[in-house]
Amino acid sequence: MNARNLNAYRNLAAQTAVSEASPIELIVLVYKRLIDNLRLAQKAMEEGKENAEQISKALDLIQKGLLAALYDWAIREILKSRLKNSPEILSGVIEVFRNLEAAWVEIHLMRSGASGADKPSDTVHISAAGAIPAV
């Protein structure tokens, strides 16, 4: 199989995966593509090569893909929970956002020089201007 046919096959496989994916599977696919582009950019940087294309693709995926898909899913789930009066549905949304919150707290701790083993107490100090109380 030549390179042109291989690329056509890969594009068809990717389109099929996207068209048949659930909303959550689409988010996972976007994360995978984002990580792939970031790794390609990282490799290009290490080799002293141009990386603008990979960086641009990664930024587009974050701005147009991940955020849009995540918030679209969350809004649908919240509305569904209200229509069905289902606290169980809200539990899933809460869990996802708690995990994202924990990830951002971990990023903050890493950037502020705190040990990853240190757990925030009652307050996470984000800036000198204020703090976000832990729930």
N, C-alpha and C positions, 0 to 999 in steps of 0.2 A: 504494500500500500504506500503510495507516494505521500509527500508532506501535505499536498493540497487536499487529497481525499481524507487524510487523517484529521486535518483541521476541520473539514466539513462534518466529519463524523463526530468530533468532539463538540462542535457547535450544536449539532442536532441533539446529542445526548444532554447537553446543558439546557437547551430549550425544553426538552421533554421533562427533565427533572424539575424545572421551574413551573411548567404548566400543570404538572400533576402534584405539586407540593401543597401541603396545608400551610396556613399562615405562619405557624410556628416553624415548620420546616424551611420556609422561605427565610425567616430570620437567621436560622442556622446556616443556610447557604450563603447569605450575605456576610455573616461573620467569617466563614471559611474563605470567601473571596477576598475580604478585607485583609485577613491574616496573610493570605498568599501574596497580595500586592505589597504589604508591608515587608514581608520577607524578601521579595524580589528587590524592593528599594534598598533594603539593608545590605543585601549582597552586592548590589551595584555600588553603593557607597563604599563598601569595604574594598571593592576592586577599582575604585576611582572612576567609575563609569557614570554616565548620565542616568538620573533616576526620576526626572520630572514626571514622566508618564505614570509610573507606579504610584508616586506620591499623589498625583492628581486623581487617579482612580480611587485610591484609598480615601481621600477626602470626600469625593463624590459619594462613595458608598456610605460613609458616616452621615453626611448631610442629607442625602436623598433616600438612602436605603434603610439603614439601621434605625435612625430616629423615627422616620416615618412609619416603618413597619412595626416597631415596638409600640409607639403611641397609638397607632391604628388598632393593633391587637388589644391594648389595654382599654381603650375607649369602648370597643365592641364588647369586651368581657364585662366591663362595668355596667354598660347599658343592659346587657343580657341578664346580669345578676339582679338588676332592678326590676326588669320585666317578669322574671321568674321568681322574684323574691328569694334569691338563693345566696345565702352567706358562703356556701361552699365555693361558688364561682369567684367571689371576692377573695377568698383565701388564696387562690392561685395567683391573682394579680398582686396581692400583698406580698406573697412569697418572692415573686420576681423582683418587685421593687425593693424589698428588703435586701435581696442579694446584690442588686445594683448599688444600693446605699452602702452596704458593707464593702463593696469593691472600691467605692469612692473614698470611704474612710481609710481603707488600706493604702490607697494611692496617696492620700494626704499624709498618713503616718510615714510612708516611705520617703516622700519629698521633704518632710520636716525633719528627717533624720531620726525619727523614733523607731524603735525596734518593732518589727512585725509581730513579735510575741506580746508586746504591750497592747492591752485592750483598752479602748476608751472607757472612762468611768461614766459619769452622769452627763458630761458635756463634751462635745467635740469642738475644739477651738479651730475654726477655719481661718479666721483672720484677726488682726488686732482690733478691727472694728466691731467684732461681735462673735457670737458662738451660736451653734445650733444645738439645742438640748436633745439628748438621746431620749428615745421613746421607750 
